[in-house]
Amino acid sequence: MPSANLDKLRQLGGYFVRLRGRFFTRDGALHLPRRQFLKLTLGAALLAWSGYLVQRILWPSALGKDELHTLAYYLDTLIPADQTPSATALDVDKKIAAAATPNHRLRRLIKTGCTWLDTQAKDHYGVENFSSLSETQREHVIALAAAEKMDTLPRVFFERLRQDAFFHYYAQPPSWAGLSYAGPPQPKGHLDFYLPPRAAS
């Protein structure tokens, strides 16, 4: 073996001997200086805390009462009552909240989106939460979200919640009034199947 490599091995062996002598006594018991012990303890505590923070960010807790309240007002602004019921009248808010329970990504999006709505309400109108705004003011805040650039939080929140809201809303017969839609052909089938084809209206 070349002498240069032997020198490196001797240096490495000497390093481990010094390291062992620093942290272990002659009988093999672990010995840490007080300063080193405090550093290791603090490092372990910070590591545990960082893990907790990562978990809260990636897997947020369940939707809270305030977030559900904001979500309900948001959905009723998207789909207000007219000749058909509002979104919350058909439990669209509850269906979306239920879908978010096992889906941490959707849950995180709703949480951050509701926080954004409340922040906009405070910045533009001086109130603490989105639900305190008038209908016109709520529509303005939602228009701000819709006008944001693609892939930004407000735009993703607006697009995803609108898609989910329409999916759950128009899946229910009470929402079909005024759409000239009698419902799916099944299970009754096409009752006029024996008639000749009608001209397109």
The 8 nearest C-alpha neighbors of each residue, nearest first, counted from 0:
[[1, 2, 4, 5, 3, 6, 8, 7],
 [2, 0, 3, 4, 5, 6, 7, 8],
 [1, 3, 5, 4, 6, 0, 7, 8],
 [4, 2, 6, 5, 1, 7, 0, 8],
 [3, 5, 7, 6, 2, 1, 8, 0],
 [6, 4, 2, 8, 7, 3, 9, 1],
 [5, 7, 9, 3, 4, 8, 2, 10],
 [8, 6, 4, 10, 5, 9, 11, 3],
 [9, 7, 11, 5, 10, 6, 12, 4],
 [8, 10, 12, 6, 7, 11, 13, 5],
 [9, 11, 7, 13, 8, 12, 6, 14],
 [10, 12, 8, 14, 13, 9, 7, 15],
 [13, 11, 9, 15, 14, 10, 8, 16],
 [12, 14, 16, 10, 11, 15, 9, 17],
 [15, 13, 11, 17, 12, 16, 18, 10],
 [14, 16, 18, 12, 17, 13, 19, 11],
 [17, 15, 13, 19, 18, 14, 20, 12],
 [16, 18, 20, 14, 15, 19, 21, 13],
 [19, 17, 15, 21, 16, 20, 14, 22],
 [20, 18, 16, 21, 17, 22, 23, 15],
 [21, 19, 17, 18, 23, 22, 16, 24],
 [22, 20, 18, 19, 23, 17, 30, 31],
 [21, 23, 30, 31, 19, 20, 29, 18],
 [24, 22, 29, 30, 20, 28, 19, 27],
 [23, 25, 27, 28, 26, 30, 29, 20],
 [24, 26, 27, 23, 28, 20, 19, 29],
 [27, 25, 24, 28, 23, 29, 30, 20],
 [26, 28, 24, 25, 23, 29, 30, 19],
 [29, 27, 24, 23, 26, 30, 25, 22],
 [30, 28, 23, 22, 27, 24, 31, 26],
 [29, 31, 22, 23, 24, 28, 32, 21],
 [32, 30, 22, 36, 35, 33, 29, 21],
 [31, 33, 35, 34, 36, 30, 22, 21],
 [32, 34, 36, 35, 37, 31, 38, 30],
 [35, 33, 37, 36, 32, 38, 31, 39],
 [34, 36, 38, 32, 37, 33, 31, 39],
 [35, 37, 33, 39, 34, 38, 31, 32],
 [38, 36, 40, 34, 35, 39, 41, 33],
 [39, 37, 35, 41, 36, 40, 42, 34],
 [38, 40, 42, 36, 37, 41, 43, 35],
 [41, 39, 37, 43, 42, 38, 36, 44],
 [40, 42, 44, 38, 43, 39, 37, 45],
 [41, 43, 39, 45, 40, 44, 38, 46],
 [42, 44, 46, 40, 41, 45, 39, 47],
 [43, 45, 41, 47, 46, 42, 48, 40],
 [46, 44, 48, 42, 47, 43, 49, 41],
 [47, 45, 43, 49, 44, 48, 42, 50],
 [46, 48, 50, 44, 45, 49, 43, 51],
 [49, 47, 51, 45, 50, 46, 44, 52],
 [48, 50, 52, 46, 51, 47, 45, 53],
 [51, 49, 53, 47, 48, 52, 54, 46],
 [50, 52, 48, 54, 49, 53, 55, 47],
 [51, 53, 49, 55, 54, 50, 56, 48],
 [54, 52, 56, 50, 55, 51, 57, 49],
 [53, 55, 51, 57, 58, 52, 56, 50],
 [56, 54, 59, 52, 58, 53, 57, 51],
 [57, 55, 53, 54, 59, 58, 52, 107],
 [56, 58, 54, 55, 53, 59, 103, 104],
 [57, 59, 54, 55, 103, 56, 60, 107],
 [60, 58, 55, 56, 107, 57, 103, 61],
 [59, 61, 62, 58, 55, 106, 63, 103],
 [62, 60, 63, 59, 100, 106, 99, 103],
 [63, 61, 66, 67, 60, 64, 110, 106],
 [62, 64, 66, 65, 67, 61, 60, 68],
 [63, 65, 67, 66, 68, 62, 69, 61],
 [66, 64, 68, 67, 63, 69, 62, 70],
 [67, 65, 69, 63, 68, 64, 70, 62],
 [66, 68, 70, 64, 65, 69, 71, 63],
 [69, 67, 65, 71, 66, 70, 64, 72],
 [70, 68, 66, 72, 71, 67, 130, 73],
 [69, 71, 67, 73, 68, 72, 66, 74],
 [70, 72, 68, 74, 73, 69, 92, 67],
 [73, 71, 75, 69, 74, 70, 130, 76],
 [72, 74, 70, 76, 71, 75, 69, 77],
 [75, 73, 77, 71, 76, 72, 86, 78],
 [76, 74, 79, 78, 72, 86, 77, 73],
 [77, 75, 73, 74, 79, 78, 72, 138],
 [76, 78, 74, 75, 79, 73, 161, 86],
 [79, 77, 75, 86, 76, 85, 74, 80],
 [80, 78, 85, 75, 76, 77, 81, 86],
 [79, 81, 85, 84, 83, 82, 78, 86],
 [82, 80, 83, 79, 84, 85, 78, 176],
 [83, 81, 80, 84, 176, 177, 174, 85],
 [82, 84, 81, 174, 80, 176, 85, 173],
 [85, 83, 80, 88, 81, 86, 174, 89],
 [86, 84, 80, 79, 88, 87, 78, 75],
 [87, 85, 75, 91, 88, 78, 89, 74],
 [86, 88, 90, 89, 91, 85, 92, 75],
 [87, 89, 85, 86, 90, 84, 91, 80],
 [88, 90, 87, 86, 91, 85, 168, 84],
 [91, 89, 87, 93, 92, 88, 94, 86],
 [90, 92, 94, 86, 87, 93, 89, 167],
 [93, 91, 95, 90, 94, 71, 87, 96],
 [92, 94, 96, 90, 91, 95, 97, 87],
 [93, 95, 97, 91, 96, 92, 98, 90],
 [94, 96, 98, 92, 97, 93, 91, 99],
 [97, 95, 93, 99, 98, 94, 92, 100],
 [96, 98, 94, 100, 95, 99, 93, 101],
 [97, 99, 95, 96, 100, 94, 101, 102],
 [100, 98, 102, 106, 96, 97, 105, 101],
 [99, 101, 97, 98, 102, 96, 61, 106],
 [102, 100, 99, 103, 98, 97, 106, 105],
 [103, 101, 99, 105, 104, 100, 106, 98],
 [102, 104, 106, 58, 105, 107, 101, 59],
 [105, 103, 107, 106, 102, 108, 57, 58],
 [104, 106, 108, 99, 107, 102, 103, 109],
 [107, 105, 103, 99, 109, 104, 108, 102],
 [106, 108, 110, 104, 105, 109, 103, 59],
 [109, 107, 105, 111, 106, 110, 112, 104],
 [110, 108, 112, 106, 107, 111, 113, 105],
 [111, 109, 107, 113, 112, 108, 106, 114],
 [110, 112, 114, 108, 113, 109, 107, 115],
 [113, 111, 115, 109, 114, 110, 108, 156],
 [114, 112, 116, 115, 110, 111, 109, 66],
 [113, 115, 111, 117, 112, 116, 118, 110],
 [114, 116, 112, 118, 113, 117, 119, 111],
 [117, 115, 113, 119, 118, 114, 129, 120],
 [116, 118, 128, 129, 120, 114, 119, 115],
 [117, 119, 115, 121, 120, 116, 122, 114],
 [120, 118, 122, 116, 121, 117, 123, 115],
 [121, 119, 117, 129, 118, 124, 123, 122],
 [120, 122, 125, 126, 118, 119, 127, 124],
 [121, 123, 119, 120, 125, 124, 118, 126],
 [124, 122, 120, 121, 119, 125, 126, 118],
 [123, 125, 120, 121, 126, 122, 132, 119],
 [126, 124, 121, 122, 123, 120, 127, 119],
 [127, 125, 121, 124, 128, 120, 131, 132],
 [126, 128, 121, 117, 120, 125, 129, 131],
 [129, 127, 117, 130, 131, 126, 120, 121],
 [128, 130, 117, 120, 131, 132, 116, 69],
 [129, 131, 132, 128, 69, 72, 68, 73],
 [132, 130, 129, 128, 126, 133, 127, 120],
 [133, 131, 130, 136, 129, 137, 134, 120],
 [134, 132, 136, 135, 137, 131, 130, 138],
 [133, 135, 137, 136, 138, 132, 76, 139],
 [136, 134, 138, 133, 137, 139, 132, 140],
 [137, 135, 139, 133, 138, 134, 132, 140],
 [138, 136, 134, 140, 139, 135, 132, 133],
 [137, 139, 135, 141, 136, 140, 142, 134],
 [140, 138, 142, 136, 137, 141, 135, 143],
 [139, 141, 143, 137, 142, 138, 136, 144],
 [140, 142, 144, 138, 143, 139, 137, 145],
 [143, 141, 139, 145, 140, 144, 138, 146],
 [144, 142, 140, 146, 141, 145, 139, 147],
 [143, 145, 153, 141, 154, 142, 147, 146],
 [144, 146, 142, 154, 143, 147, 157, 141],
 [147, 145, 143, 144, 142, 148, 154, 141],
 [148, 146, 144, 154, 145, 143, 149, 153],
 [149, 147, 151, 150, 154, 146, 145, 153],
 [148, 150, 151, 154, 147, 155, 152, 146],
 [149, 151, 155, 154, 148, 152, 153, 147],
 [152, 150, 154, 149, 153, 148, 155, 147],
 [151, 153, 155, 154, 156, 150, 112, 108],
 [154, 152, 144, 156, 155, 151, 157, 112],
 [155, 153, 157, 144, 156, 151, 145, 147],
 [156, 154, 158, 152, 157, 153, 150, 159],
 [155, 157, 153, 154, 159, 158, 112, 160],
 [158, 156, 154, 155, 160, 159, 161, 153],
 [157, 159, 155, 161, 156, 160, 154, 162],
 [160, 158, 162, 156, 161, 157, 155, 163],
 [159, 161, 163, 162, 157, 158, 164, 156],
 [162, 160, 164, 158, 159, 163, 157, 165],
 [161, 163, 159, 160, 165, 164, 158, 166],
 [164, 162, 166, 160, 161, 165, 159, 167],
 [163, 165, 161, 167, 166, 162, 160, 168],
 [166, 164, 168, 162, 167, 163, 169, 161],
 [167, 165, 163, 164, 168, 169, 162, 170],
 [166, 168, 170, 164, 165, 169, 91, 163],
 [169, 167, 165, 170, 166, 164, 171, 91],
 [170, 168, 171, 174, 165, 166, 167, 175],
 [169, 171, 167, 168, 166, 172, 174, 165],
 [170, 172, 169, 173, 174, 168, 167, 175],
 [171, 173, 174, 175, 170, 169, 182, 176],
 [174, 172, 175, 171, 176, 83, 84, 89],
 [175, 173, 172, 169, 83, 176, 171, 168],
 [176, 174, 172, 178, 173, 180, 177, 169],
 [175, 177, 178, 174, 83, 173, 179, 82],
 [176, 178, 179, 175, 82, 180, 83, 174],
 [177, 179, 180, 175, 176, 181, 174, 182],
 [180, 178, 177, 181, 176, 175, 182, 174],
 [179, 181, 178, 182, 175, 176, 177, 183],
 [182, 180, 179, 183, 175, 178, 184, 172],
 [181, 183, 180, 184, 172, 175, 185, 179],
 [182, 184, 185, 181, 186, 188, 180, 187],
 [185, 183, 188, 189, 187, 186, 182, 181],
 [186, 184, 187, 188, 183, 189, 182, 190],
 [185, 187, 188, 184, 183, 189, 182, 190],
 [188, 186, 185, 184, 189, 190, 183, 182],
 [187, 189, 184, 185, 186, 190, 183, 192],
 [190, 188, 192, 191, 184, 187, 185, 193],
 [189, 191, 192, 188, 187, 193, 184, 194],
 [192, 190, 193, 189, 194, 195, 188, 196],
 [191, 193, 189, 194, 190, 195, 188, 196],
 [192, 194, 191, 195, 190, 189, 196, 197],
 [195, 193, 192, 191, 196, 197, 190, 189],
 [194, 196, 197, 193, 192, 191, 198, 199],
 [197, 195, 194, 198, 192, 199, 193, 191],
 [198, 196, 199, 195, 194, 200, 191, 192],
 [199, 197, 200, 196, 195, 194, 191, 192],
 [198, 200, 197, 196, 195, 194, 179, 191],
 [199, 198, 197, 196, 179, 180, 195, 178]]
